[in-house]
Amino acid sequence: MATFGDIERAFADLYEYRFLIGTAFIIAFAAAVYAAYRLGWHLFVMRHKTPFIIFGTPVAIVALFLAWSLASPLFTNVTVEEEFPFALSAAVPEGMERGDVELVMAGMAMVDDPVMEEAMPLASSITAGSMMAAGEDVVSMSVDDVAGMMASGADPGAMQTMMAATAAQMGEVRQVTAGNFKDADAFHRGSGQALIFSAPGGGHLLRLENLDVTNGPALHVILSTHPNPTRGNEVKLSGYADLGPLKGNRGNQNYTIPADVDISAIQSVVIYCKPFSVVFSVATLGA
């Protein structure tokens, strides 16, 4: 399949003339069909229709697949809008996972409780120690206990105390590196930003913001150790990581980076078509 990618790249510079070329192709095809009819070729086909069906069907299927793969970007787009994961900024208490923190915080967002008006304390009197002291017992609760509190409609005040304890352990999300997407060629275009964050509790996240890339078949998000790969063998140098299928060719999206990926070795984020081994867009990190 990589051969088809080479062919596509070879004709990429002709993309801006696609409508003129398409019109010329339609006219030429119609002329060829008319000439074949005038020469009586259709009679030959009718007399040997069985072989034509047997050999012509797979050829037609492959042709239609290639036509769809190459032409679909002209009229299909998928937009995905994901919020920045708010639990990423929270340290994970012992006995909990980051997904559990998301669950608790989502539950707190749904708490409908009258707001109590209290005077704002002096900043000097607010310490992490005082907040931890207020919620020390709650932080040690199991995830099942937390889920049970939410399901049973527990006292919002108790849940707020627990969240205060979690908030005391919060740290800032740190942006490790970033880069801007650029066009791979005249046909494969891309813009937007790739950002890699580290969480206080451990782990890394790739966020694609304002992404707008040419659509295509089976696009994947690749972390590459090459700063500006243009071909499949450069994308998949030692140490690369495939984060899975691209969720949408437009929008804002999050991708969890596996723990075994050496972030310091990653030099670019690549939108990559796996079947055809074609680079659609590259964001060189730190550039």
PyMOL commands that set and color helices and strands:
alter all, ss='L'
color gray80, all
select helices_A, chain A and resi 2-10+12-38+41-47+49-74+86-89+98-109+123-125+128-139+143-151+156-168+232-235+263-265
alter helices_A, ss='H'
color red, helices_A
select strands_A, chain A and resi 79-81+174-183+190-198+204-213+219-224+241-245+250-257+268-273+278-284
alter strands_A, ss='S'
color yellow, strands_A
deselect
rebuild
show_as cartoon
